[in-house]
Amino acid sequence: MKNNQILLKTIGLLSLIGGIATVPCILCCRYYSDAVTFRAFLAAFSVYMIIGLVLFMPFAGRKINFKGNESFVLVGTSWLFVSVMGSLPFIFAGYPIMDSIFESVAGFTTTAATVLGISSLSNAFIMWKAILNWSGGMGMLLILFTLAPILRIKTGSISTIEKNELTGPKVSAKYLDSAKGIYLIYLLFTVAEFTCLLIGHMTIFDALTNSLSGISTSGLYIRPQSADIFESGYIKGVVTVFSILASCNFTMYFLVASGRAREAIRNVELRTFLSIVFFSTLVVSFMILRRDGVQEMGGILLDSVTQVVSFISTSGYLLADVSSWPEMCKTILLFLLFIGGCTLSTTGSLKVTRIITIFKLIKRGIFKQIHPRATKAVVIGGKAMPAKQVSNITAHILLYILIFFFGCVLLSFNNMSLEATISASLGVFSNAGTYFNGSLVTNDFSILSGFSKAVCSMLMLFGKLELYSLLLLL
């Protein structure tokens, strides 16, 4: 970047925020009398605050103004920085460096993958993972928008990033107000899920950590001592509903709040997303019912919709015995990983709008074969998409497929089965964190080598960053 002060100032502020984020974990250590973990988080807190003060304070009063191409470097570098810094508590506690970085990246990218295992982590580290999940849920871009007054970013710079990076309907010309509004909705959903989980007889700790990770579509932290409560139909219903809410375009909630609910309901992306969930649930339920009969019809329907939502929202939680399901059901779940949720949501993967666009392009291609001289635009929601936008989406999908297959090739060095290699690459790249390994469906990646863990970490970052920020930085 031409102005390195921009980068140093941003990283400094993110480091200060990281120091503040460790405070709940430090208090958690004190409450559970965990001296070893307490020292690890205290050391991390000290490092965060020192780096933050050294980098941020010298430039605190200077205004930031940058171009669109510099925003890619800023966002990409910020993600790499927080991913490494998020691993410090694990490293100071004695965990291997690569495992620590993997857990940090999985946390920030809202990927349900783990190499350390939930059962082996202390309560403070589970809290830390949940905080990382919640922080990364809406992405670094919206964090940058929200912190714009502190960073003193000029409005023109924010406008440039907004045009390059955000998709979906624009509900406000004031980008800062939009970002604050989105985070307010995000916070309200978190509080609502926390309250609902408490009503379901969860402990305060489990309700808090699972609401932070649930609304960010990061999965659930099911500890051995609290596993039974996740068998409850009520709990499954709560996490499913909030995963759907988090998978929708958050600007839809602005439309509802501003009295434009009908416009939100008519949104093509939203209706397509809900239709995919509905029909996928029907097919999965039918296949299981055909095998098992209708004796447990209610439970089968609930498990089906729970896991369909888990995969399409890229939450990656496993609340049903997916490994015993028919192969067609597993295939559908893998296809759902490719789709993901709506734009400007907490989900990963391609997003529904891009899937709609590619099918519209195929339809137009067929039409052009019949009428070669005709001019036909790609129309979504009654509006013709600009040629540049269609081209960008096509390039994104092709790049997504290319990186996915490249990830498969690199993970094949780990000598897993073909099914495990492909599903693991897709699992981390889509930020779901779940893969199929023979008869086992799991999010435990501890069997991977250090090289494969590094590959998975990069795939998680690529998936969360919409490809270009990290690719251009590299």
ZICORFEN-V83158 format. One record per helix or strand of 2 or more residues. SS is the DSSP state (H for helix, E for strand). FROM is the first residue (numbers start at 1). LEN is the number of residues. If there is no record, write none. Layout:
ss:from:len
SS:FROM:LEN
SS:FROM:LEN
This chain:
ss:from:len
H:4:18
H:23:9
H:35:25
H:68:18
H:88:5
H:97:12
H:118:3
H:123:14
H:139:8
H:148:4
H:155:11
H:175:25
H:204:11
H:224:8
H:233:15
H:251:7
H:261:5
H:268:25
H:297:16
H:322:3
H:327:13
H:352:19
E:379:2
E:383:2
H:387:28
H:418:12
E:435:3
E:440:3
H:450:15
H:468:6
